[in-house]
Amino acid sequence: EGINILTNLSPDFRRIIGNSSISASREPNNVGSTVGWMQQNNRFNYIFRLLVGAITGPTKPIILFLDDLQWADAASLDLIRSIILDSEDRSMLVIESFRDNEVSHNDHPLSSHLRELKMT
């Protein structure tokens, strides 16, 4: 199921993991309900963190550079925050870049994201 989530996000994952690993069955899409959307969002964040954990480690650190975060939506910022805060081995450096003149007000989603990260 996690593989299906990743290949739905980016079909290029199929080239990495191969088509034989992908199940043909799909879970019904119940995004219409708030609970269904939250479950799918939490599942996606969990699977993505597993992916990050699988490609990083003490002997294989990575740098993730994220540009133009002033355009990021709240769900994307939640994913980024969970990757940064939930990392167990600290083998990843995340660099966030944004145009501060476009994030000047406190109610911007990125302002909240940055405040949360500073508090940790």
N, CA, C and O atoms as a DFTB+ gen file, in Angstrom:
480 C
 N C O
     1  1       0.830      -1.198       0.000
     2  2       0.000       0.000       0.000
     3  2       0.875       1.262       0.000
     4  3       0.557       2.226      -0.697
     5  1       1.967       1.270       0.768
     6  2       2.849       2.426       0.799
     7  2       3.488       2.696      -0.548
     8  3       3.701       3.847      -0.931
     9  1       3.790       1.626      -1.260
    10  2       4.374       1.785      -2.591
    11  2       3.371       2.453      -3.518
    12  3       3.744       3.311      -4.318
    13  1       2.098       2.070      -3.420
    14  2       1.070       2.700      -4.250
    15  2       0.965       4.185      -3.961
    16  3       0.773       4.985      -4.877
    17  1       1.087       4.560      -2.706
    18  2       1.014       5.972      -2.343
    19  2       2.147       6.741      -3.012
    20  3       1.928       7.826      -3.551
    21  1       3.347       6.192      -2.980
    22  2       4.495       6.874      -3.583
    23  2       4.408       6.908      -5.101
    24  3       4.751       7.917      -5.717
    25  1       3.956       5.820      -5.711
    26  2       3.874       5.819      -7.170
    27  2       2.728       6.692      -7.665
    28  3       2.783       7.197      -8.786
    29  1       1.695       6.878      -6.853
    30  2       0.648       7.830      -7.228
    31  2       1.183       9.253      -7.181
    32  3       0.796      10.094      -7.991
    33  1       2.070       9.520      -6.236
    34  2       2.685      10.836      -6.128
    35  2       3.594      11.101      -7.321
    36  3       3.528      12.158      -7.947
    37  1       4.438      10.131      -7.622
    38  2       5.385      10.292      -8.719
    39  2       5.564       8.962      -9.436
    40  3       6.149       8.034      -8.878
    41  1       5.072       8.859     -10.651
    42  2       5.224       7.609     -11.407
    43  2       6.686       7.187     -11.610
    44  3       6.955       6.025     -11.917
    45  1       7.624       8.114     -11.442
    46  2       9.040       7.762     -11.587
    47  2       9.506       6.767     -10.531
    48  3      10.511       6.084     -10.726
    49  1       8.786       6.680      -9.415
    50  2       9.138       5.681      -8.400
    51  2       9.025       4.273      -8.969
    52  3       9.713       3.364      -8.504
    53  1       8.169       4.079      -9.965
    54  2       8.018       2.764     -10.587
    55  2       9.337       2.295     -11.210
    56  3       9.649       1.105     -11.184
    57  1      10.105       3.225     -11.764
    58  2      11.394       2.857     -12.360
    59  2      12.380       2.418     -11.288
    60  3      13.231       1.564     -11.535
    61  1      12.268       2.997     -10.102
    62  2      13.197       2.673      -9.024
    63  2      12.867       1.318      -8.406
    64  3      13.754       0.490      -8.199
    65  1      11.584       1.098      -8.112
    66  2      11.204      -0.111      -7.383
    67  2      10.684      -1.230      -8.274
    68  3      10.573      -2.370      -7.821
    69  1      10.365      -0.936      -9.522
    70  2       9.868      -1.943     -10.449
    71  2       8.367      -2.127     -10.346
    72  3       7.783      -1.948      -9.277
    73  1       7.753      -2.480     -11.445
    74  2       6.305      -2.660     -11.489
    75  2       5.829      -3.885     -10.737
    76  3       4.675      -3.923     -10.310
    77  1       6.676      -4.888     -10.558
    78  2       6.239      -6.126      -9.912
    79  2       5.917      -5.914      -8.437
    80  3       5.189      -6.711      -7.845
    81  1       6.446      -4.862      -7.840
    82  2       6.200      -4.602      -6.427
    83  2       4.896      -3.866      -6.180
    84  3       4.479      -3.711      -5.032
    85  1       4.246      -3.409      -7.246
    86  2       3.076      -2.556      -7.105
    87  2       1.814      -3.387      -7.211
    88  3       1.616      -4.117      -8.182
    89  1       0.978      -3.272      -6.222
    90  2      -0.296      -3.984      -6.214
    91  2      -1.278      -3.300      -7.146
    92  3      -1.316      -2.073      -7.233
    93  1      -2.064      -4.095      -7.836
    94  2      -3.066      -3.519      -8.742
    95  2      -4.272      -3.009      -7.985
    96  3      -5.005      -2.159      -8.491
    97  1      -4.489      -3.510      -6.783
    98  2      -5.661      -3.058      -6.034
    99  2      -5.418      -1.686      -5.455
   100  3      -4.307      -1.358      -5.040
   101  1      -6.457      -0.898      -5.432
   102  2      -6.395       0.463      -4.912
   103  2      -7.415       0.599      -3.802
   104  3      -8.509       0.039      -3.878
   105  1      -7.057       1.338      -2.777
   106  2      -7.991       1.648      -1.710
   107  2      -8.956       2.706      -2.216
   108  3      -8.544       3.623      -2.927
   109  1     -10.243       2.597      -1.862
   110  2     -11.179       3.612      -2.332
   111  2     -10.775       4.995      -1.860
   112  3     -10.305       5.172      -0.737
   113  1     -10.963       5.962      -2.727
   114  2     -10.587       7.335      -2.428
   115  2     -11.729       8.018      -1.690
   116  3     -12.761       8.334      -2.281
   117  1     -11.537       8.243      -0.388
   118  2     -12.574       8.888       0.406
   119  2     -12.100      10.249       0.891
   120  3     -12.271      10.602       2.058
   121  1     -11.501      11.008      -0.023
   122  2     -10.980      12.319       0.305
   123  2     -12.105      13.287       0.648
   124  3     -11.867      14.306       1.296
   125  1     -13.325      12.980       0.221
   126  2     -14.442      13.875       0.464
   127  2     -14.691      14.139       1.938
   128  3     -15.166      15.217       2.297
   129  1     -14.387      13.196       2.784
   130  2     -14.603      13.407       4.210
   131  2     -13.328      13.925       4.860
   132  3     -12.218      13.604       4.435
   133  1     -13.509      14.729       5.892
   134  2     -12.354      15.293       6.599
   135  2     -11.517      14.199       7.233
   136  3     -10.288      14.243       7.173
   137  1     -12.169      13.217       7.841
   138  2     -11.442      12.123       8.490
   139  2     -10.659      11.334       7.451
   140  3      -9.500      10.984       7.678
   141  1     -11.291      11.048       6.300
   142  2     -10.605      10.320       5.234
   143  2      -9.391      11.072       4.725
   144  3      -8.343      10.476       4.481
   145  1      -9.530      12.385       4.564
   146  2      -8.401      13.193       4.099
   147  2      -7.283      13.180       5.130
   148  3      -6.111      13.049       4.776
   149  1      -7.637      13.314       6.398
   150  2      -6.614      13.318       7.456
   151  2      -5.900      11.979       7.519
   152  3      -4.683      11.939       7.697
   153  1      -6.636      10.881       7.376
   154  2      -6.018       9.563       7.380
   155  2      -5.060       9.414       6.204
   156  3      -3.945       8.919       6.370
   157  1      -5.485       9.836       5.027
   158  2      -4.613       9.746       3.856
   159  2      -3.380      10.631       4.017
   160  3      -2.277      10.234       3.640
   161  1      -3.560      11.810       4.565
   162  2      -2.444      12.730       4.778
   163  2      -1.454      12.130       5.780
   164  3      -0.245      12.155       5.547
   165  1      -1.956      11.596       6.883
   166  2      -1.078      10.985       7.885
   167  2      -0.357       9.768       7.318
   168  3       0.826       9.560       7.589
   169  1      -1.072       8.961       6.529
   170  2      -0.470       7.783       5.913
   171  2       0.623       8.202       4.940
   172  3       1.705       7.614       4.924
   173  1       0.341       9.221       4.125
   174  2       1.344       9.702       3.172
   175  2       2.581      10.212       3.910
   176  3       3.704       9.874       3.536
   177  1       2.388      11.027       4.959
   178  2       3.525      11.552       5.713
   179  2       4.354      10.417       6.309
   180  3       5.584      10.460       6.287
   181  1       3.676       9.407       6.839
   182  2       4.379       8.262       7.419
   183  2       5.193       7.522       6.358
   184  3       6.365       7.211       6.575
   185  1       4.575       7.244       5.218
   186  2       5.271       6.528       4.139
   187  2       6.449       7.349       3.628
   188  3       7.515       6.797       3.355
   189  1       6.270       8.654       3.496
   190  2       7.358       9.496       3.012
   191  2       8.510       9.516       4.018
   192  3       9.674       9.497       3.620
   193  1       8.199       9.555       5.319
   194  2       9.262       9.499       6.326
   195  2       9.997       8.162       6.269
   196  3      11.212       8.118       6.461
   197  1       9.272       7.069       6.006
   198  2       9.928       5.767       5.831
   199  2      10.875       5.796       4.638
   200  3      11.979       5.255       4.701
   201  1      10.440       6.430       3.549
   202  2      11.292       6.554       2.371
   203  2      12.555       7.332       2.706
   204  3      13.656       6.912       2.349
   205  1      12.404       8.456       3.385
   206  2      13.571       9.258       3.768
   207  2      14.505       8.439       4.660
   208  3      15.725       8.478       4.496
   209  1      13.919       7.695       5.610
   210  2      14.727       6.848       6.483
   211  2      15.462       5.762       5.728
   212  3      16.564       5.371       6.114
   213  1      14.857       5.268       4.644
   214  2      15.484       4.207       3.861
   215  2      16.647       4.710       3.020
   216  3      17.564       3.944       2.723
   217  1      16.630       5.968       2.632
   218  2      17.701       6.470       1.765
   219  2      18.760       7.269       2.522
   220  3      19.747       7.705       1.928
   221  1      18.564       7.463       3.819
   222  2      19.574       8.159       4.613
   223  2      20.110       7.231       5.697
   224  3      19.541       6.171       5.957
   225  1      21.173       7.626       6.304
   226  2      21.765       6.866       7.398
   227  2      23.117       7.445       7.754
   228  3      23.619       8.328       7.058
   229  1      23.706       6.962       8.821
   230  2      25.001       7.506       9.260
   231  2      26.090       7.439       8.183
   232  3      26.984       8.284       8.147
   233  1      26.011       6.444       7.319
   234  2      27.027       6.325       6.262
   235  2      26.557       6.899       4.936
   236  3      27.315       6.909       3.965
   237  1      25.309       7.380       4.878
   238  2      24.791       7.957       3.629
   239  2      23.925       9.183       3.924
   240  3      22.711       9.159       3.723
   241  1      24.562      10.254       4.404
   242  2      23.798      11.482       4.677
   243  2      23.369      12.160       3.380
   244  3      23.997      11.985       2.337
   245  1      22.291      12.937       3.460
   246  2      21.836      13.683       2.285
   247  2      21.509      15.118       2.687
   248  3      21.280      15.426       3.857
   249  1      21.498      15.975       1.684
   250  2      21.077      17.373       1.854
   251  2      19.821      17.557       1.017
   252  3      19.795      17.230      -0.169
   253  1      18.787      18.082       1.647
   254  2      17.528      18.366       0.953
   255  2      17.368      19.879       0.899
   256  3      17.177      20.527       1.928
   257  1      17.446      20.439      -0.307
   258  2      17.304      21.880      -0.491
   259  2      15.916      22.167      -1.035
   260  3      15.551      21.685      -2.107
   261  1      15.145      22.949      -0.300
   262  2      13.775      23.290      -0.679
   263  2      13.711      24.787      -0.952
   264  3      13.963      25.601      -0.064
   265  1      13.375      25.137      -2.172
   266  2      13.371      26.532      -2.601
   267  2      11.942      27.045      -2.745
   268  3      11.010      26.268      -2.951
   269  1      11.783      28.350      -2.636
   270  2      10.490      29.028      -2.830
   271  2       9.403      28.528      -1.893
   272  3       8.265      28.320      -2.312
   273  1       9.748      28.335      -0.635
   274  2       8.763      27.840       0.330
   275  2       7.659      28.845       0.630
   276  3       6.679      28.496       1.289
   277  1       7.791      30.072       0.168
   278  2       6.704      31.032       0.353
   279  2       5.454      30.578      -0.396
   280  3       4.355      31.056      -0.112
   281  1       5.613      29.658      -1.351
   282  2       4.478      29.151      -2.119
   283  2       3.938      27.831      -1.562
   284  3       2.938      27.319      -2.066
   285  1       4.572      27.280      -0.548
   286  2       4.162      25.974      -0.027
   287  2       2.837      26.067       0.729
   288  3       2.569      27.047       1.425
   289  1       2.025      25.040       0.580
   290  2       0.764      24.999       1.310
   291  2       0.991      24.379       2.692
   292  3       2.071      23.862       2.978
   293  1      -0.025      24.434       3.536
   294  2       0.090      23.963       4.916
   295  2       0.412      22.473       4.980
   296  3       1.207      22.054       5.821
   297  1      -0.187      21.671       4.111
   298  2       0.069      20.228       4.139
   299  2       1.531      19.922       3.794
   300  3       2.146      19.051       4.410
   301  1       2.080      20.632       2.820
   302  2       3.490      20.427       2.458
   303  2       4.411      20.850       3.594
   304  3       5.404      20.179       3.877
   305  1       4.085      21.958       4.241
   306  2       4.897      22.413       5.375
   307  2       4.799      21.435       6.542
   308  3       5.777      21.241       7.264
   309  1       3.644      20.821       6.736
   310  2       3.511      19.788       7.775
   311  2       4.402      18.589       7.469
   312  3       5.033      18.036       8.370
   313  1       4.454      18.189       6.208
   314  2       5.325      17.081       5.806
   315  2       6.787      17.434       6.057
   316  3       7.537      16.624       6.601
   317  1       7.186      18.619       5.670
   318  2       8.571      19.056       5.882
   319  2       8.899      19.066       7.367
   320  3       9.955      18.586       7.778
   321  1       7.985      19.618       8.179
   322  2       8.199      19.659       9.618
   323  2       8.335      18.250      10.188
   324  3       9.207      18.001      11.021
   325  1       7.492      17.338       9.751
   326  2       7.567      15.981      10.287
   327  2       8.863      15.292       9.879
   328  3       9.424      14.520      10.657
   329  1       9.341      15.561       8.679
   330  2      10.624      14.982       8.258
   331  2      11.758      15.519       9.125
   332  3      12.637      14.768       9.547
   333  1      11.731      16.819       9.387
   334  2      12.800      17.437      10.180
   335  2      12.749      16.962      11.633
   336  3      13.775      16.574      12.191
   337  1      11.581      16.991      12.240
   338  2      11.459      16.702      13.665
   339  2      11.436      15.221      13.996
   340  3      11.839      14.833      15.092
   341  1      10.977      14.388      13.082
   342  2      10.858      12.963      13.373
   343  2      12.075      12.158      12.954
   344  3      12.096      10.938      13.116
   345  1      13.078      12.816      12.425
   346  2      14.272      12.104      11.987
   347  2      14.992      11.535      13.201
   348  3      15.291      12.249      14.159
   349  1      15.266      10.225      13.141
   350  2      15.890       9.563      14.283
   351  2      17.412       9.650      14.278
   352  3      18.028       9.776      15.336
   353  1      18.016       9.584      13.112
   354  2      19.476       9.512      13.096
   355  2      20.165      10.794      12.664
   356  3      21.394      10.860      12.676
   357  1      19.413      11.806      12.287
   358  2      19.962      13.128      11.935
   359  2      20.990      13.059      10.814
   360  3      22.000      13.761      10.852
   361  1      20.741      12.223       9.826
   362  2      21.652      12.095       8.685
   363  2      21.201      12.935       7.504
   364  3      21.674      12.744       6.383
   365  1      20.292      13.860       7.751
   366  2      19.794      14.695       6.665
   367  2      19.849      16.155       7.095
   368  3      19.428      16.514       8.194
   369  1      20.370      16.977       6.214
   370  2      20.380      18.414       6.415
   371  2      19.315      18.998       5.504
   372  3      19.352      18.794       4.291
   373  1      18.362      19.726       6.083
   374  2      17.296      20.351       5.306
   375  2      17.581      21.849       5.262
   376  3      17.725      22.495       6.300
   377  1      17.658      22.387       4.059
   378  2      17.857      23.818       3.857
   379  2      16.587      24.367       3.233
   380  3      16.180      23.944       2.151
   381  1      15.968      25.308       3.918
   382  2      14.729      25.912       3.436
   383  2      15.019      27.327       2.941
   384  3      15.667      28.122       3.621
   385  1      14.531      27.615       1.758
   386  2      14.763      28.919       1.150
   387  2      13.423      29.547       0.792
   388  3      12.509      28.867       0.326
   389  1      13.321      30.865       1.017
   390  2      12.083      31.573       0.691
   391  2      12.385      33.054       0.529
   392  3      13.438      33.541       0.942
   393  1      11.451      33.750      -0.074
   394  2      11.563      35.205      -0.241
   395  2      10.893      35.866       0.955
   396  3       9.669      35.849       1.083
   397  1      11.702      36.444       1.823
   398  2      11.133      36.994       3.062
   399  2      10.216      38.183       2.828
   400  3       9.369      38.481       3.670
   401  1      10.368      38.858       1.716
   402  2       9.464      39.985       1.443
   403  2       8.048      39.505       1.102
   404  3       7.107      40.298       1.105
   405  1       7.899      38.211       0.809
   406  2       6.580      37.657       0.528
   407  2       5.999      36.911       1.724
   408  3       4.898      36.366       1.647
   409  1       6.740      36.889       2.825
   410  2       6.301      36.188       4.030
   411  2       6.358      37.150       5.213
   412  3       6.694      36.747       6.327
   413  1       6.040      38.378       4.981
   414  2       6.226      39.390       6.017
   415  2       5.151      39.358       7.097
   416  3       5.403      39.815       8.212
   417  1       3.988      38.846       6.812
   418  2       2.926      38.864       7.816
   419  2       2.908      37.569       8.626
   420  3       3.268      36.507       8.118
   421  1       2.490      37.663       9.876
   422  2       2.533      36.533      10.803
   423  2       1.525      35.435      10.508
   424  3       1.687      34.314      10.991
   425  1       0.487      35.725       9.727
   426  2      -0.502      34.690       9.459
   427  2      -0.173      33.860       8.217
   428  3      -0.969      33.008       7.824
   429  1       0.969      34.089       7.602
   430  2       1.415      33.287       6.463
   431  2       1.776      31.886       6.984
   432  3       2.403      31.771       8.037
   433  1       1.389      30.822       6.262
   434  2       1.699      29.461       6.729
   435  2       3.184      29.219       6.978
   436  3       3.540      28.480       7.896
   437  1       4.045      29.822       6.186
   438  2       5.482      29.621       6.380
   439  2       5.960      30.281       7.671
   440  3       6.854      29.752       8.331
   441  1       5.385      31.422       8.045
   442  2       5.757      32.078       9.304
   443  2       5.478      31.159      10.481
   444  3       6.310      31.022      11.378
   445  1       4.327      30.537      10.481
   446  2       3.964      29.595      11.535
   447  2       4.917      28.403      11.537
   448  3       5.361      27.964      12.598
   449  1       5.229      27.884      10.366
   450  2       6.153      26.752      10.223
   451  2       7.521      27.096      10.824
   452  3       8.089      26.306      11.578
   453  1       8.040      28.265      10.489
   454  2       9.358      28.680      10.988
   455  2       9.344      28.882      12.496
   456  3      10.307      28.528      13.176
   457  1       8.263      29.448      13.027
   458  2       8.158      29.611      14.489
   459  2       8.159      28.258      15.193
   460  3       8.821      28.088      16.217
   461  1       7.426      27.308      14.649
   462  2       7.400      25.960      15.246
   463  2       8.778      25.324      15.246
   464  3       9.170      24.696      16.231
   465  1       9.515      25.476      14.161
   466  2      10.847      24.877      14.096
   467  2      11.811      25.564      15.065
   468  3      12.672      24.904      15.648
   469  1      11.678      26.861      15.240
   470  2      12.552      27.582      16.163
   471  2      12.317      27.165      17.609
   472  3      13.234      27.199      18.430
   473  1      11.084      26.772      17.915
   474  2      10.741      26.390      19.290
   475  2      11.251      24.999      19.661
   476  3      11.246      24.642      20.839
   477  1      11.690      24.206      18.682
   478  2      12.150      22.854      18.992
   479  2      13.622      22.807      19.292
   480  3      14.160      21.736      19.572
